[in-house]
């Protein structure tokens, strides 16, 4: 099985990213995967998300989507809440445009299952040596540095409660898979393993790293025994790690945009190509690091 994967496109609402979306679609068609995965963060606007998925849909393969935190940000003016977006509207937008919203519907091909979740964060990725009181993580602010979910997520859950809810849903999804499933691919936006997170020994970067994911989610994946691959986004620095027989990667594109004549090369780096056999997971030519380094940024929100 061949998978093409990407995340964190952060599509601008003015139509200026149309060339980017067309380049991604061309690259995916060139890869000719069985499954195309997008691991969240296209837009906080449902209309832009819908239009983007319509442009990205590849009719020769199965298209899978998992929402990111930006996708569930409530919009200015009257708009669905974060809970309404995640539980209803994102699934409708995906279905309309030929994508499966994995948190709503597992995808099964032979003995391989794809399960998905937005995931969340519980501050277990924080650097304890910084000695930042837990209250600052709960308030998402420290010395003027703010994690923007503070202003744009309107559900009534504490982060630890949200993480627990998503983890319980993941455990349920894993427990209800058919008996013939021997391999599982987990797709999320937030990271399930601390080792995927990059620390820079400076603030506010390392404060923000606490909002990358939850170690408890990774333990669920490891304990299951059938999960062979985890695909995530969120952190805009691409990374890869192994935990026993499980391979975990992050596949963000990010906020940077190259000149048009370099766009296809940029997209080639951004789209990860994964080959799964019954014995192994192979990710040839995987590009680590920040592929947007030294590029103009289209936004500065975290």
N, C-alpha and C positions, 0 to 999 in steps of 0.2 A: 504494500500500500504506500502511495506517495501522498504527502501532505504539503501544501503551501501555506505559510502562516505569517501574519503581520498584525500589528496593533498600533494604537496611538497615532492615528492619522491626523486628528485635530483639524478637521476640514473647515476652512473659512467660509462664512456665509455669503460672501460676495461673488462666488463663482470662479474665483481666481485659482482654485485648486483642481479645476477640471482636467488640466493636462496631467497633473499628478495621478488622479484617479484612472485616467485612460492608460497611463504608463503602468500602473499596478496591474490593471486588468490584462494588458498585453503580456506582462511578465508571467502572470499566473497561467495564461493560456499557453505560453511557451513551455512552462514547466510541465503542463498537462497532468495535474494531480488528480487523485481520486477524491480528495477532500480539500476545500479551501477554508481556512480558519482565520477569522478576525477576532482578536482578543480585546475588543473594547476601545472606547474613547474616540469616536468619530465626531460627535457633536452634542452639545446640550440642547439643541433644537431638534424636535422630532421631524420637522420638514426637511432639514438639511441631512439628518440621518437617513431618512427615506430616500431622498434623491441620491445620496452617496451610495447606498446599498443597491439601488437600481442600476447605477453606473458600474458597480463592481461585480455584480452577479455574473458568474461564469456558468453557462448552461451545460457544459460538458462534465461537470463534477457536482458534488454535494457542497453547498455553501453553509457554513456554520458561523454563528455570531454569539458572543458573550458580551454583555454590557460592561462598560467601565464607569467609574465614578462620575466623570463628566457627562456621560449619557443620561444619568439620572438626576443631574442638577435640575432644579425647577427653573422655568423660563421667566423672563420679565413679563409683568402683566398677569392675566389669567392663564393658568396652565395647570396641567396635572401635577400632583405631588410626586415626590421621589418614589414613594411606595406604589402609586398608581402607574407611574412610568415603568417600573421594574416588573410589576406583577401583571400588567395588562398591555399597555401601549407599545412597549418595545417588542413584545411578541407579535402584535398585530402588524407593526411596521416590517418586521423581519419576514413574516409570512407573505405579506403583500409583494415583497421584492425578491422572493425566491430563496430566502435564508431561513435556517432553523435557529431559533433562539434556544440554545442548549439548556439554560436553566429551566425551560418549560418542557422540553422534549429531548430525551436522549436520542442519539443516532447510533445505530448498530449496523455493522457490515461484517457478515460472517461471524467470526469469533472475537471480533474487536468492537468495543463500545466506546463512544465518546460521551462524556458527561461534563457538565459545565456549571459554573457559578461566577457571579461577580467577585466572590470572596470579600474579605474586608480586613480591617486592621484592629489589633488589640494592644498595640504598643509593645509587643514582645520583641520587636526588632530594635527597640531603643538602645542607645549606648549607655549602659548603667554608669560608666565612669564619668559621664557628663554631670551626674548628680542633679539632673533636672527633676524637680518634684512632679509626681504623676499628674497633679492638677493641671499643669501646663499642657500636657498631652491631651487631657480631657477637654480643655478649653481651646486647644489647637492654636495656641499663641505663646510665644516666648521671646521676650526682648524685642518686640516689634515684628518678629517673623510670624506669619499667619499661614495656616493650612486652609486653603480656600473652601474646602467642604464645609467649614464653619458657617459660611454665608449662603451656601447653595444646596445643602441637603436638609430637607425639612421633615424627615421622619422622627418619631418620638423615641427612638432607641438610642441608648448609649452605645458607643463603638464596641465595647466588649459584648453587649447583648446582641448586636447585629452580627458580630463574628460568630457567636454561638448559634444563632438562627441559621446562618448560611452553612455552618459546619454540620448541623443536624440534618439539614436538607441534603447535603452531600452524602452523609452516611446513609440516609434513606435511599437515595438514588443508587448508591453502590450496592446496597443490600437487596434491591429489587431487580437487579439485572438477571437476564436468563442464565440458566446453569451452564450453558455452553460457552459463556464468555470467559476467555482466558487472558485477554489483553485489554487494558483500559487506557484511553488517552483522556487526561483531565485538562480542560481549558478554563482558565480564569483570567480575570483582569489583575487582581491583586496577587502578590507573590505568596506561595505556600512555604518557601524556604528562606530563612535569613541569609543563607550563603549566596543567594542571588542578588542581595542588596549590596550596593557600593557605598562605602564610607570614605569620607575625605578628610577626617580629623579637623573639620572646621564647621563653624556655624554660619548660616542656619541650615546648611546641607544635612548635617547629621541629626539635627532636630527633626527635619522633614522625613528622614529615613525611617522614623518610627511609624509612619503612616503608609508604609509600603506593603504590609501584609501581616500574616499571623503564623507563628510556628505550629500552632495547634492544627491548622489545616494540613500542613505537611506531614504531621504525625498520622493523620487519618489516611493519607495516601500511602505512606510507608507501611502502615499496619494492614492495609487491604491485601497486599501481596500480588495483585494482578495489574496494578498501575505501572506501566512501563514508560510513560511519557507525560510530562506536564508542560503546557504551553501557557505563558502569561505575558502580560504587558506592564503598564503602569510605570515602572522605573524606566526612565528614558536612556538608560545605559544597558546595552544588550549584554547578556551573560549566559553562561552554561555551567551546569554542575551535575554531579551524579550522586545518588543516594542509594547504595546497593545496586540493584538492577534497574533503578528508575533514573531516567535522564530528564532534567528540567532545564528549560530555556526561557528567556525573555526575548520578545521579538518586536520592540517598539521602533516606529519610524521617528516620531517626535515633532518638535515645532519648527525645525530648520527647513529651509527650501533652497535648493541649488539653482544655478542658472539653468535655463531651459535646455541648453546643449549638454548638460551633465545630468539631466533628470533621470534618464534610463539607467545610467550607472548607479546612481543613488538608490533607485528602486531595486535594482539587482541586489544591492547589499541589504536592503530592508526586508525583502521577502525570503524567509527561511524555507529551505527545501528539506524535507525529512522523509527518509525511507524506512519503513517498518517491515520487517520480515517476522517469521515465527520465532526467530532466535535473537534478533538484534534491532536496535534503533541507530540509524546512521544519519548524520547531519553534515554532509560534505559542504565545505566552503562557508561554514557559518561565520558571520562577521560579528565579532564582539566589540564592545565599547560604544561610545556616543557617535553615531554616524552623522549627527548634526553639528559636531564640533566645528567651529570656525565658519558656520553658515549663518546667514541672517535669520533671526527668529521671527516667527509670525505672531507670537503671543508671549506673554511673560507670566501668565497665571500658573500656579502649581497644580 
